[in-house]
């Protein structure tokens, strides 16, 4: 799979700015309130976005040196511990963390060379990917988790058109492998899944709502209609 890192690089600064504006208005009660992610408050989500920015810097530095770098020190346990440690901070501290780490990530992205973008990096879990995926994944992290804050001032309906178009195409490409063998669906008249027989579920709705469903965000999936049954349950998204 290829990753359009040029599109991601163009979009990331604006996505960071939008996130900063949201966090600048976060109240104490909102910071402690539940996000769209089970078991996480909005403080958890904001802290995760910041720690992910630091992971971006580490991976990019490794790609420039042509060395493998650890995405999260201590692996999944270290990642989760850092998120828990920072989740209870004040809104001002959460916003300052995002400000600093986002700027660092943007500076690291700007230092990459065409050659470095082609090098292989190791994501958490041992997945090998081209370095170009780092920019693509950061773009996705900002936009998805911004909506995961579950605030009316930023929902999937606020996702930029170019983000939805690019990432929805990737997720739809992966959909057939996520469906049961005997299930087919049509999404806005496009068919996915089993080649035989009629589609089991017909789904219609805006692209942002389809993307929220495909990325495992049922509480953010609004605006979809089905004509022949409920939305299918998909395996966990990754």
Secondary structure, DSSP 8 states (H G I E B T S, - for coil): ----HHHHHHHHHHHHHHHHHHHHT--HHHHHSB-SSTT-BHHHHHHHHHHHHHHHHHHHHHHHHTS---SSTTHHHHHHHHHHHHTTS-HHHHHHHHHHHHHHHHHHHHT--HHHHTSEEEEGGGEEEETHHHHHHHHHHHHHHHHHT-BTTB-GGGS-HHHHHHHHHHHHHHHHHHS-TT-EEEETTEEEE-SSSS-SEEEE--HHHHHHHHTT-GGG--S-EESSSS--------
